[in-house]
């Protein structure tokens, strides 16, 4: 069964390396490490995904082994669910009220202002925690019972909206890149083993030692 990893962010070069776009960078790292269907595979336009008839505001790449589709919504963060939910329904069988039966095979990776920069956390399910991309996905899917990996970007102070759309300052960029590499490694572990609980145990133990 194909699994789905969605990395959240905002489209456009002006958002490159803003705090809100770490999800995109984690997918870039996964693709760089694991490779795609073809040598030098890159993210492709939605129009090249055969058989899918839903909204096409996204780019995608596919890994051959394990079989996983990497999805970058290009709807802007607060409308991430417009794309992630239809794609989950395309890949997974539908259950009651359109909730995919295999939603546990969806992993969402995104930024979290409640975690210090450099901290990461994997959870098998849970609420949106105030993150608008996750709020949108949960609303459109009709469930929060899917795994997620939160990448800490540090607290926002009084203006969260401004904080997440700011570029990482030079002093934080290296730490962010380390977090992105570790997040990609953990997701590839989950994809390779299918063991989320084991992945959480292994990586939380490491991350806690590093903190």
Secondary structure, 3 states (H helix, E strand, C coil): CCEEEEECCCCCHHHCCEHHHHHHHHHHHHHHHHCCCCCCCCCEEHHHCCCCCCCCCEEEEEECCCCEEEEEECCCHHHCHHHHHHHHHHHCCECHHHCECCHHHEEEEEEECCCCCCCEEEECCCCCCCCHHHHHHHHHHCCCCCEEEEEECCCCCCCHHHHHCCECCHHHHHHHHHHHHHHHHHHHHHHHHCCHHHHHHHHHHHHHHHC
